[in-house]
Amino acid sequence: MADVKEQVHEAGATSIEELPFNSLQATLPETSVDRVCDIPGIESVELDSGMEVLAGN
């Protein structure tokens, strides 16, 4: 996970937060999304606030 976080940061993320279920939430420029999608270990990317972490999970 640390390697993926570093690559997301290098892609231009200004903040990265670890979430449950081996997930990350990152804030980055729209122009960096394609670069993040190409990072090995990234299985899916959701834009905006499409993911909600529920209490107790």
Contacts in CASP RR format, 6 or more apart in sequence:
PFRMAT RR
TARGET T0000
AUTHOR 0000-0000-0000
METHOD contacts of the structure
MODEL  1
MADVKEQVHEAGATSIEELPFNSLQATLPETSVDRVCDIPGIESVELDSG
MEVLAGN
1 18 0 8 1.000
1 22 0 8 1.000
1 24 0 8 1.000
4 24 0 8 1.000
4 39 0 8 1.000
4 41 0 8 1.000
4 42 0 8 1.000
5 16 0 8 1.000
5 18 0 8 1.000
5 24 0 8 1.000
7 39 0 8 1.000
8 16 0 8 1.000
8 24 0 8 1.000
8 26 0 8 1.000
8 28 0 8 1.000
8 36 0 8 1.000
8 39 0 8 1.000
9 16 0 8 1.000
11 28 0 8 1.000
11 32 0 8 1.000
11 35 0 8 1.000
11 36 0 8 1.000
11 39 0 8 1.000
12 28 0 8 1.000
12 29 0 8 1.000
12 32 0 8 1.000
13 26 0 8 1.000
13 27 0 8 1.000
13 28 0 8 1.000
13 32 0 8 1.000
13 36 0 8 1.000
14 27 0 8 1.000
14 28 0 8 1.000
15 26 0 8 1.000
15 27 0 8 1.000
16 24 0 8 1.000
16 25 0 8 1.000
16 26 0 8 1.000
17 24 0 8 1.000
17 25 0 8 1.000
17 26 0 8 1.000
18 24 0 8 1.000
19 25 0 8 1.000
19 51 0 8 1.000
19 53 0 8 1.000
20 53 0 8 1.000
20 57 0 8 1.000
21 57 0 8 1.000
23 51 0 8 1.000
25 51 0 8 1.000
26 36 0 8 1.000
28 36 0 8 1.000
33 45 0 8 1.000
33 47 0 8 1.000
36 42 0 8 1.000
36 45 0 8 1.000
37 45 0 8 1.000
END
